[in-house]
């Protein structure tokens, strides 16, 4: 008879200590968690910023795969992970992942807890905190129940019921209750992904995904939310990969779209938006990685008011150097521009130097 100790899952601790030096020559929405560039002050004068922060340092507890039965058919795993990015400028603990997962014969997986959205499963190399949310990239972490099925090693089909309002935290009518929570319905996400082996162990991935959800105000007004998107991970050589995503939808602030705008407060109508990003990443040596990319998020001009954010995008470059497995140096540059309907724009040159020590 197995003891309680024998039935306990294997655990592993991982993480890194990291320092970021952040500098902008124009004011961002938040220097630590930038989402867009603020409008330039009168006369077009620059308003630079600089700070240093350890807030992206991370600690994780991995619940490694272990057998749940004697036939090696039922397996469990999980993760508990935090960093210190809970508030701008204050190193508060932020929960990144907290989930348990059960797999059956490598064909079915059931996940419960907080982890990445099914929508928008890829992310750019630049801006490791916000990952260019509201600037072309979508998808974040949120509590969810997820079912994934693998009919073959080339196909993944997944659906999730997730918390609504986790990202935008919107309370449009200021009644003290989040509009997504007030709808009393979960966000439904779905994904279909195809994988095929290409170069050595590298696999090409192509998928389509989307979501539906709803917000509700105290007076019963309902605002539907929906999106559809696609992603591509394409190895172009043994040391090169193209990565891209594209999306379209309405009332999409809660998944990171629409430049953070979901409902027009004047007209009461939902705001439509499209966006995406693309990146070329190259690994010339085992110690170096170089990436170049661009992103953009575009709100429909007819759906927004004067002074609202209409376009928000970046062009970026990333260099990472890893002299040892436990040490990494990184430099990032982003040219970031935000256009405001009928008003002056905001443009920033953003630099990020970071040093990480892994354990």
PANUMAR-771969 format. One record per residue: residue in one letter; z, y, x of N, C-alpha, C in turn. Coordinates in steps of 0.05 Angstrom, whole numbers, plus 32768, in hexadecimal, padded with zeros to 4 digits. Atoms other than C-alpha are relative to their C-alpha. Example, Ala and Ser with C-alpha at 12.3 -4.5 7.8 and 13.67 -1.06 7.14 Angstrom:
<sites>
a80007FE88012809C7FA680F6800080188012
s7FFF7FE87FF0808F7FEB8111800E80167FF1
</sites>
This chain:
<sites>
x80007FE88011800080008000800080198012
x80037FE87FEF7FEB8044801D801880127FFA
x7FEA7FEC800280228076802A7FF5801A7FF7
x80097FE58008802080BD80107FF3800F8017
x800B7FF27FE9801280D480577FE37FF68005
x801B800A7FFC7FD580A6805B7FEC800C7FEC
x80127FF680157FB980C4801B7FFC801E8003
x80047FE37FFD7FBF810C80337FE68006800E
x801A7FF97FF47F7D812E80458003800A801D
x7FFF7FF47FE57F6E813F808E7FFB801E7FFF
x80027FE380007F768189809D7FF7800A801B
x80087FF37FE77F5881B780D18003801E7FFD
x7FFC7FE380007F6781FF80E37FEA800D8011
x80157FF27FF17F30822F80F88001801E7FFA
x80017FE380057F20827980FC7FF8800F8019
x80057FEF7FE97F1782B3812B800E801A7FFD
x7FF67FE57FFF7F3582F481407FE980128007
x80187FEF7FFD7F03832D813B8007801D7FFF
x7FFE7FE380017F008377814A7FE4800C7FFC
x80197FF280067EC983A3812C8003801D8007
x80037FE37FFC7EB683E881457FE980097FEF
x80147FF780147E91840C810D7FFB801D8003
x80077FE47FFE7E6C844D81127FE780067FEF
x80167FF780107E3E847380E27FFC801E8006
x80057FE37FFD7E1C84B780EA7FFF800E7FE5
x7FFD7FF4801A7E2184C2809F80157FF07FF0
x7FEB800D800E7E5784B2806E7FF67FEA7FEE
x8006801780117E53846D804D801380007FE8
x7FED800480177E738459800A801B7FF7800A
x7FE880097FF37EA7843780367FF87FF7801C
x800980077FE57EA38432808280057FE28006
x7FFA801C7FFC7EC383EC80807FEF7FEE7FEF
x800F801180127E9F83D080447FE980117FF4
x80147FED80097E6083FB803E7FED7FF27FEB
x8013800980147E3483F380007FE880127FFE
x80167FED80017E0984328003800980188010
x7FFA7FE87FF27E0484758026800580177FEC
x7FFB7FE980127E2384B280057FEB80158003
x80137FEA7FFE7DF784ED7FF5800780138016
x7FFB7FED7FEB7DEF851D802F800C801A7FF5
x7FF57FE7800A7E19855C80287FEC80168002
x80127FE980007DFA85A0801F7FF68007801C
x800C7FFA7FE67DCA85B380567FF87FE88010
x800780187FF27DC0856B806A80117FFA8018
x7FEF80047FE97DFA856C809B800A7FE38001
x7FF7801B7FFC7E0F852980B7801F7FFF7FFE
x7FE3800480027E55850E80AA80077FE5800C
x7FFC80197FF17E6384D980DF801B7FF37FFC
x7FE7800F80037E9984A380DE80027FED8017
x7FFB80157FEB7EB884748111801C7FF47FFB
x7FE6800D80037EEF8440810B7FFF7FE5800F
x7FFD801B7FF47F0883FF812980127FF07FED
x7FF1801080137F2383C580FF7FFF7FE38007
x8000801D7FFD7F39837C81057FFE7FF17FE5
x7FFD800A801B7F32837180BA7FEF7FE77FFA
x8011801880047EFB833B80C0800A7FE8800F
x7FF480187FF47F28830E80E980067FEC7FEA
x8000801580157F2B82CB80C480117FE88008
x7FF180197FFD7F58828F80BC7FFA7FED7FE9
x8007801380157F4582508097800E7FE58004
x7FF5801B80007F63820D80857FEB7FEE7FF3
x80148012800B7F2E81D8807D800D7FE67FF6
x7FF7801A800B7F3E819C80507FE87FEE8005
x801780107FF77F0F816C80747FFB7FE97FED
x8008801580137EE98136804F80127FE78004
x7FF080187FFF7F1480FA803D7FFA7FEF7FE8
x8006801480157F0C80BB8013801580017FEA
x7FEF800080187F2880BC7FCC80017FE47FF3
x7FFF801B800A7F1A80727FBF7FFC7FED8017
x800380157FEC7F1380307FE47FE37FF88005
x801C80087FFE7EC8802B7FDB7FEF8014800F
x800E7FEB7FF17EB5806980047FEB800E7FEF
x80137FF380127E9280867FC7800A801B7FF5
x7FF47FE7800A7EC280BD7FB2800E800E8016
x7FF57FF17FE97ED280F37FE58009801B7FF7
x7FF67FE680067EF981337FE3800080128018
x7FFE7FEC7FEA7EFA8173800D8007801B7FF3
x7FF97FE6800A7F0E81BB8007800380158016
x7FFD7FEA7FEC7F1C81FD8029801380157FF4
x7FF07FE880067F4F823680297FFC80138017
x80087FEE7FEB7F378273804F8006801D7FF8
x7FF97FE480047F4F82BB80567FF580118016
x80037FEC7FEB7F3D82FA807C801280177FF8
x7FEE7FEA80057F5C833F807B7FF180187FF6
x80117FEB800A7F2783678057800680077FE3
x7FF97FFD801C7F4D837080167FFE801D7FF5
x80027FE480097F4983BD80147FF580108017
x800C7FEF7FEC7F2283F380388015800D8012
x7FEE7FF37FED7F4784088077801C7FF48002
x7FE6800D80007F8483DD80677FFC7FE28003
x8005801C7FFA7F888397808480107FED7FEE
x7FF4801180137F9D837380457FF37FE57FFF
x800B801B80017F948328803D7FEC7FFF7FE9
x8014800580157F54831680177FFA7FE38000
x8007801C80037F4882D17FFC7FE27FFD7FFF
x801C80057FFF7F0382B9800F7FF87FE77FF1
x8006801A800C7F0282707FFC801A7FF27FF9
x7FEA801180087F3382447FD67FF67FEC7FEC
x800D801380127F1382067FB980057FE38008
x8000801D7FFB7F1581BA7FB37FE67FF57FF5
x801A800C80087ED7818F7FAD80027FE28001
x8001801D80017ECC81477F997FE37FF87FFF
x801B800A7FFF7E8C81227FAB7FFF7FE37FF8
x8003801B80097E7280E27F8C7FE67FF5800B
x8017800E7FF47E4280B67FB67FEC8013800B
x80127FEC7FF57E2480F57FD57FEA80087FEC
x80147FFA80147E0080FF7F93800A80167FED
x7FF47FED80127E30812A7F6A8018800D800D
x7FE97FF27FF67E62815F7F7E800C80127FEA
x7FF27FEF80127E9681827F54801380128010
x7FF07FEC7FF17EB681C27F70801080117FED
x7FEF7FEF80107EF081E97F54800E80138013
x7FF37FEC7FEF7F09822A7F737FEE80178006
x80107FE97FF87EEF82687F957FF07FFB8018
x801380027FEA7EB282667FC17FE780107FFA
x80187FF080037E6C82827FC77FF37FFA7FE4
x8011800380187E41828E7F897FEA7FEC8005
x8019800F7FFE7E08825E7F7A7FE880128004
x80177FED7FFE7DDA829A7F738001800C801D
x80037FF37FE67DC082B77FB480107FF18016
x7FF080107FEE7DD882807FE37FFD8007801E
x80047FF87FE47DBE82A08024800C801C8004
x7FF67FE57FFA7DD882DE80477FF5800A801A
x800B7FF47FE77DBF830E807D80147FFF8017
x7FEF80007FE87DD9831080C48010801A8003
x7FF47FE67FFC7DEB835A80C0801680057FEB
x7FEB7FF680127E28837A80A080117FE87FF5
x7FF2801980077E57833D809F801580047FEA
x7FEC7FFD80157E88835C806E7FF380007FE4
x800D7FFE801A7E60837380327FE57FF07FFE
x801980107FFF7E21834C80487FEA800C7FF0
x80167FF0800D7DF48383802C80007FFC7FE2
x7FFE7FFF801E7E0D837C7FE47FF8801C7FF7
x800A7FE7800B7DED83B27FB97FEB800D8011
x80157FF67FEF7DBA83BC7FF07FE97FEB8003
x8016801480007D8C83807FE0800A7FE47FFF
x7FF5801B80027DB983447FE980137FFE7FE8
x7FEE800580167DDF83267FAF80117FE78006
x7FEF80187FFD7E1482F07FA6801A8007800F
x7FE67FFC7FF47E5E82F17FB780117FE87FFB
x7FEE801680057E9B82C47FB3800F80067FE5
x7FF17FFD80197EBD82B87F70800B7FE57FF7
x7FF6801A800B7EE782837F4B7FEB7FF37FEE
x8015800E800F7EBC824E7F2B80067FE27FFE
x8003801D80027EB282077F137FE37FF98004
x801C80057FF97E7381EA7F317FF97FE28001
x800A801C7FFF7E4B81AA7F287FE68000800F
x801980037FF07E1681987F5C7FF77FE37FFF
x800C801B80007DE6815D7F587FEA7FFF8014
x801480057FEB7DB981407F8E7FF07FE87FF9
x8011801780077D8381147F6F7FF47FF38018
x800A800B7FE77D68810B7FB5800A80138017
x7FF77FEF7FEA7D7581277FFB7FEF80198002
x80117FE980007D40815B7FEC800480137FE9
x7FFD7FF080187D5881777FAA801E80047FFA
x7FE57FFA800A7D98819A7F947FFE800F7FE6
x7FFF7FF3801A7DA681AE7F4C801E80077FFB
x7FE47FF980037DE681D57F3E800480147FE9
x7FF97FED80157E0881FB7F06801E80068003
x7FE47FF77FFD7E4982237F06800880127FE9
x7FF37FED80127E7782457ED4801380108011
x7FF17FEF7FED7E9582807EF9800D80187FF2
x7FF27FE8800B7EC382BC7EEE7FED80177FFF
x80107FE880037EA082FA7ED4801180188007
x7FF27FE87FF97EB2833D7EF1800F7FFF801B
x7FF180037FE77ECB83237F347FF880158015
x800A7FED7FEC7E9F83537F5D8002801D7FF7
x80027FE480087E9483927F34801A800A7FF4
x7FE57FF7800B7EDA83937F137FFD80177FEC
x80067FE980117EBC83BF7EDD801180017FE6
x7FF27FFA80197EE483DE7EA47FF480197FF4
x80107FE980087EB0840B7E84800E80117FEB
x7FF27FF180157EDB841F7E48801D80078007
x7FE57FF97FF67F1B84277E7180167FF77FED
x7FEB800A80117F4483FB7E4280147FEE800E
x7FED80107FF17F6883D97E7A7FF97FE38003
x8009801B7FFD7F4183987E757FE47FFF800B
x801B80027FF47F0683847EA07FEC7FF77FEA
x8014800680157EC783827E757FF67FE48002
x8008801B7FFE7EB2833F7E9180147FEC7FF5
x7FEA8011800B7EF583207E81800280027FE2
x7FFE7FFB801D7EF4833F7E3C7FEA7FF17FF0
x8015800F800E7EB483187E2B80097FE47FF9
x7FF5801B80057EDD82D87E2C7FEC7FEA8005
x801480157FF87EA282B37E4A7FFC8001801E
x800580017FE37E94829C7E917FE380088006
x801B7FFD7FF67E5882AF7EBA7FF57FE48006
x800E80197FFB7E2782757EBC7FEB80048016
x80137FFE7FEA7E01826B7EFD7FF27FE58003
x801080187FFB7DCA82397F0E7FEF80028018
x801080017FE87DA382247F4B7FF17FE68002
x801180177FF97D6A81F47F5C7FF58005801C
x80097FFC7FE57D5C81EB7FA67FF27FE7800A
x800F80157FF37D2881C27FCB80028002801E
x7FFE80007FE37D3081AD80137FED7FEC800C
x801280137FF27CFF818D804380038003801E
x7FFD80007FE37D05817A808C7FE7800B800C
x80187FF47FF47CD781A280B980007FFB801E
x800180017FE37CE581AB8103801A7FF4800A
x7FE8800D7FF67D168179812180147FFD7FE9
x7FEB800180157D57818080F97FFF80177FED
x80027FE980117D4281C280DA7FF47FF97FE5
x800A8005801B7D3681C2808F7FF8801A7FF3
x80097FE980107D0E81F28064800E7FFE7FE5
x7FF27FFF80197D34820780267FF380157FEE
x800A7FED80137D1682277FE8800E7FFB7FE6
x7FF2800480197D3C82347FA87FFD80177FED
x80007FEB80157D3E825A7F67801C7FFF7FF3
x7FE57FFF800A7D7F82717F46800180177FEC
x7FFC7FEA80137D9A829F7F11801B7FFE7FF3
x7FE68000800E7DD582B17EE57FFD800E7FE5
x7FFD7FF280197DE782C77E9F801E80057FFC
x7FE47FF980057E2882EB7E8B800080157FEB
x7FFD7FEB80147E42831F7E5B801980108004
x7FE97FEE80017E70835B7E5A800680087FE3
x7FF97FF7801B7E9583737E1D801480168001
x7FEE7FE980027EB783B57E0C80137FFC7FE9
x7FEC800380157EF383BF7DDF7FF580037FE4
x800C7FFB801A7EC783D77DA67FEC7FEA7FF8
x8012801680067E9F83967DA87FE48002800C
x801A7FFD7FF37E6383B27DCE7FFD7FEB8017
x800580157FEC7E44837B7DF97FE880088012
x80157FFA7FEC7E1A83837E387FF97FE6800E
x800880187FF27DF383457E4E7FFA8005801D
x80067FFF7FE37DEB83377E987FEF7FE78007
x801180177FF97DB4830B7EB57FF080078019
x80107FFC7FE87D8D83007EF57FF07FE68005
x800E80177FF57D5A82D27F147FF78007801C
x80067FFA7FE57D4B82CB7F5D7FF67FE7800F
x800A80167FF07D2F82A07F9580088005801D
x7FF97FFD7FE37D4082927FDE7FEE7FED8010
x801080107FEE7D1B8276801A800D7FFF801B
x7FF780047FE47D34825A805C7FEA7FF0800E
x8018800D7FF57CF7824A808780018000801E
x800180027FE27CFB823180CF7FE380048009
x801B7FF97FF67CBF825180F17FFB7FF5801C
x8001800B7FE57CCC822E8133801A7FF48008
x7FE7800D7FF87D018208815A801780148003
x7FEB7FEC7FFB7D27824A81667FFD80197FEF
x80067FE880107D108277812E80017FF87FE2
x7FFF8006801C7D1C827B80E37FFC801A7FF0
x80047FEA80137D0582A880AA80137FFA7FE9
x7FED800280177D3982B580737FFA80177FED
x80067FEB80137D2C82DB8033800B7FF97FE4
x7FF78003801C7D4682E67FEC7FF480177FF0
x800A7FEC80127D2C830C7FB0800D7FFB7FE5
x7FF48004801A7D4B83197F6C7FF680167FED
x80047FEC80157D41833F7F2A80137FFA7FE9
x7FEE800480167D6E834A7EEF800A801A7FF4
x7FF47FE9800D7D9783797EC4801E7FFD7FFF
x7FE380017FFF7DE0838B7EC6800A7FED8015
x7FFC80137FEB7DE683697F09801480098015
x7FEC7FF77FED7E1E83907F2C80147FEB8008
x7FEB80147FFB7E4D83557F267FF67FEA8013
x800980127FEC7E20832B7F537FF6800E8019
x80087FF17FE97E1283637F847FE6800E7FFF
x801A7FF380037DD383827F688002801B7FF2
x80017FE7800F7DBD83C37F47800D8017800F
x7FF27FEC7FF07DDC83EC7F80801B80067FF4
x7FE57FFD800C7E1F83E17F5D8000800C7FE5
x80027FF4801A7E0683FC7F1B7FF87FEB7FEB
x8005801580137E0783D17EDD7FF8800A7FE4
x80057FF5801B7E0983FA7E9C8000801F8003
x80027FE380017DF384427E918015800B7FED
x7FE97FF680107E3284657E797FF780147FEB
x800A7FEC80147E08849A7E547FF27FF27FE9
x8010800D80147DD7846D7E2F800C7FE67FF6
x7FF4801A80087E01842E7E2D7FEE7FE88005
x801380167FFB7DC584057E4480047FF4801B
x7FFD800D7FE67DC583D27E7C7FEB800A8013
x80127FF67FEB7DA483E57EBE7FF17FE9800D
x801080157FF47D6B83BA7ED77FFD8006801E
x80027FFD7FE37D6283AE7F227FF17FE9800C
x800C80157FF07D3A83877F5580088005801D
x7FF97FFC7FE47D48837B7F9E7FFC7FE78010
x800380177FEF7D47834D7FD980038008801D
x7FFE7FFB7FE37D49834680247FF17FEA800F
x800E80147FF07D258322805C80098004801D
x7FF67FFF7FE57D38831180A37FF27FEB8012
x800980127FEB7D1C82F180E280167FFD8014
x7FEB80057FED7D5182D0810D7FF57FEE8016
x800A800E7FE97D4282B7815380187FF88012
x7FEB80097FEE7D6F828D81807FF27FF8801B
x800F80057FE87D4E829481C5800E7FED8014
x7FF080127FEF7D87827081E980187FF67FEF
x7FE98009800E7DC6824B81D5801680157FFE
x7FEC7FEC7FFF7DED828A81E47FF8801A7FF1
x800A7FE7800C7DC282BF81C17FF47FFB7FE5
x800D7FFF801A7DAC82CF817A7FF7801D7FFB
x800C7FE680077D7F830981667FF57FFF7FE4
x800B8000801B7D6E831C811F7FF7801C7FF8
x800B7FE7800A7D44835280FE7FFB7FFC7FE2
x80048003801C7D41836080B47FFF801A7FF1
x80017FE980127D3B838F807980097FF77FE5
x7FF68006801B7D59839380347FFC80187FEE
x80037FEA80137D5283BC7FF580097FF87FE4
x7FF88003801C7D7083C47FB07FF580177FF0
x800F7FEB800F7D4B83EB7F7A80087FFF7FE3
x7FF97FFE801C7D6684027F377FE8800E7FF2
x80167FF4800F7D3384137F018007801D7FF9
x7FFB7FE380047D2D845F7EFE800580077FE3
x7FFD7FFA801C7D27845F7EB2801B7FF87FF5
x7FE6800A800A7D6A843C7EAB80188010800A
x7FEA7FF27FF47D94846D7ED47FFE801E7FFB
x7FFF7FE380047DA984B67ED17FFC800F801A
x80027FEF7FE97D9F84F07F0080187FFD8012
x7FEA80037FEC7DC884E67F3F80097FE48004
x7FFA801C7FFB7DCE849B7F377FF17FF48017
x800E800C7FE97DBA846D7F707FE87FF17FF6
x801A800C80097D7184597F697FF67FEB8014
x800A80137FEB7D6084377FAC80157FFF8016
x7FEC80037FEB7D8D841B7FE27FF67FE98013
x800B80157FEE7D7383F6802080078004801D
x7FFA7FFF7FE37D7B83E680697FE97FF38010
x800F800E7FEC7D5483D380A680137FFB8017
x7FEA80077FED7D7E83AF80DA7FF87FEE8017
x800380127FEA7D83838C811C801B7FF68009
x7FE7800D7FF87DB9835C81357FFC7FF1801A
x800080107FE77DC88340817A801C7FF38002
x7FE7800E7FFB7DFE830B81867FFE7FF1801A
x7FFF800E7FE77E1382F081C9801A7FEF8001
x7FEA801380007E4082B381D080027FF3801B
x7FFE800B7FE57E5282A8821A800F7FE68000
x7FF1801880037E838272820580027FF97FE2
x7FFE8009801C7E8D824981C6801580107FF1
x7FE97FF2800D7ECD827081B87FFE801E8000
x80027FE37FFD7EB382B681C67FE4800A7FF7
x801A7FF480097E7D82E181A48001801E8000
x80047FE380007E65832881AE7FE880067FEE
x80167FFA80127E398349817A7FFC801E7FFE
x80077FE580047E14838A81717FEC80017FE8
x80117FFD80177DF483A1812F7FF8801D7FFD
x80097FE580087DCA83DD811C7FF37FFF7FE5
x800D7FFE801B7DB783F080D57FF7801C7FFB
x800A7FE7800A7D8B842880BE80027FFE7FE1
x7FF88003801C7DA6843380777FF880197FF1
x80087FE980107D88845F804280057FFB7FE2
x7FFB8002801C7D9E846C7FFA7FF380187FF2
x800D7FEB800F7D7484947FC9800E80047FE5
x7FF37FF980197D9384B87F8E7FEC800D7FEE
x80147FF680127D6A84C77F508002801E7FFD
x80027FE380047D5485107F51801280108012
x7FEE7FF17FEF7D8585237F897FFB7FF7801D
x800480067FE37D8B85217FD580097FE38006
x7FFA801C7FF97D8E84DD7FF7801680008016
x7FED80047FEA7DBF84C1802A7FF37FED8014
x800C80107FEB7DA884A5806D80157FFD8016
x7FEC80057FEB7DD4848480A27FF57FED8015
x800480137FEA7DCD846380E5801C7FF48005
x7FE6800E7FFF7E04842F80E780017FEC8017
x7FFD80117FE97E1D840B8125801A7FEF7FFC
x7FE9801280017E4C83CF812880017FEF8019
x7FFA80117FE87E6883B1816880177FEF7FF9
x7FEA801180067E938374815F80047FEA8015
x7FF780157FED7EB98342818A80117FEC7FF1
x7FF28015800E7ED182FF817080097FEA8013
x7FF680177FF17EFD82C9818F80077FEA7FEC
x7FFE801580147EF88287816980167FEB8008
x7FED80167FFA7F2C825081637FFD7FEA7FEB
</sites>
